[in-house]
Amino acid sequence: MAQLSIDELDRQILAHLQGNGRMTNVELANKIGLTAPPCLRRVRSLEDAGVIQGYNARLDQAALGYGITIFAMVSLRSQAESDLQAFEKHIAGLPEVRECHMLNGEIDFLLKIVARDLQSFQDLLTSQLTTAPNVASVKTSLTIRRSKYEPGVPLDDTPA
């Protein structure tokens, strides 16, 4: 992965693609005031440097049958690196777990989980989560509603 210095044009490219990853290179070039070839070179450089890690579609989880979102706070019995890795490997195999963050403090991991309903979440909790390697406790919170969803990062204050 190459090191890259981010300038104002790169920030504009990132902002536009973060808002609409399906935008064509010609549309993007027009929006930032470049011709298509140098715009594409910049996008490829951002991809090669790992600044742009991929493109995906934003899906409506409820429309696909996943009616609830749960956050689970997991504490492990041991924080030895091998135990942390064993837990992370186990979680990687659970498609309902959409995010897994290792934390500093009393809780070791914060998981974002989607489930079709409470029964399917309970099944996941009792058969896959509480029985996972080295798990000492799991505390869960069911979301009532999502009031903000802003994927990506703010780009107006990104250091060059």
N, C-alpha and C positions, 0 to 999 in steps of 0.2 A: 504494500500500500504506500503510495507516494505522498510526501508532505506537500500541502498546498496552502498558499496564502489567499485568503478570501478578501476580495475587494467589493466595492459597491455593486458592480454589475453581477457578480456572483451572488450577492445577497438578494438582488432582485430576482435572479433566476430561481434561487431557492424558495423565495416567498411565493412566486407564481406557481412553481411545481408543487409546493406543499399545499397550496389551495386547490390545484387542479392537475394531478399527475397525468391526465390523459391529453393535456394540451399538446398540440403538434409543435415541432421545432419552429416552423414558420410563424405560428401564432405567438410563441414565446419570444422569438427574435423581434417581431413587430412591437411587442409590449415593452421590451427593454431598449429598443432603438439600435439593434444590430442587424446585420444580414444573417441569413440562416447558417452558413458554414462556420463563422467564428462562434456563434451561439452554440452550435452543436459541439464544437471543440471544448467549450467551457463546460457544458453539461457532462461530456465524457470525462473531462478532468476531475470534475466533482464526484462522479461515479467511481473513477479509478482510485481517488484518494479516500474513498469510503465515506465521504460527507453525505452523498446520496446512497443509501443502503438498499433501496428497492422501491417498488411501486406496488400499490394494492388498492383494492376497492373497499369502500366503507359500506358494510352490510348492516341491514336492520335485523338485529338479533331476534326481536319479537316476531317479525314476519317469518323468520326461519324456525320458529317454535321454541326459542330460548327466552322464556318469559321473565326469568329472574336473574339478577346479578348479586353475587355474594362476595364479600371481602373476608378472607380468613387470615387470622394472625396465628402463626405456627411457632411454637417453641420446641426446640430440640433438647434432648438429654445431654448431648455432647456437641461442642462446636469444633471438634477436630476436623481438619480439612477433608479427610476421607469420609467422615460422616456427613458433612455439608454436601459434598459431591454426590454421595449416595442418595440423599434426599432430592437434590436437584435432578438427578437422573430419573428418579421415580416420577417426579412432577412433570418432567419433559414428556412422559408417556401418557399423560392425562389430557386429552383434547379439551375438556371443559375448563381447565386452568389456562386462562388466556394471558396472564402475566404473573411473574414470580420475581419478587424483589427481596434480596437479602438485606436485612436491616442491622443497624447498630443499636444496641440497647437490650431491653428485656425480651422483646420479640425477635425471633431470628429471621422469619420470612413473612412477607405480606403477599397473599395470593388474590388475584381477581379471578373469580369463577363465574361461568354462566351455566345455567341449568334450565331444563324445560319446565320444571315445577319443583315444589318443595320436596316431594317424594323422591324425585330423581337426585336432588341435591343431598338428601339424607342418605340415600344409597351410596353416593360417591363419598360422603363424609365418613360413613361407618365402614365401608369396605375398602376404600382406597387412601383416604387421607389420615385418619387416626391410626391406621395400621401401617403407615409408611415407615421406612427405616428410621429409628432413633427419635420418633415423635413423642414428646412429653405431653404437650397439650395443644388444642386447637380452639381458638375463640372465633366465632363467626358473627358477622353483621350482614343482614339482608338489606339491600338498598330499597328505598321507597321510590325515589325518582332521581334521575340525573339532571342536574341543573346547569352543568357546563361540560362540554366535550370539545376540547381543542387539541387535536393530535399535533405532534411535531414540537417545534421550539419557537420562541419569539425571535424574530430576526432583526428587529429595529435596533437592538443594542448588542448585536453579535460583534465581538472583537475582530479586527482585521487580521 
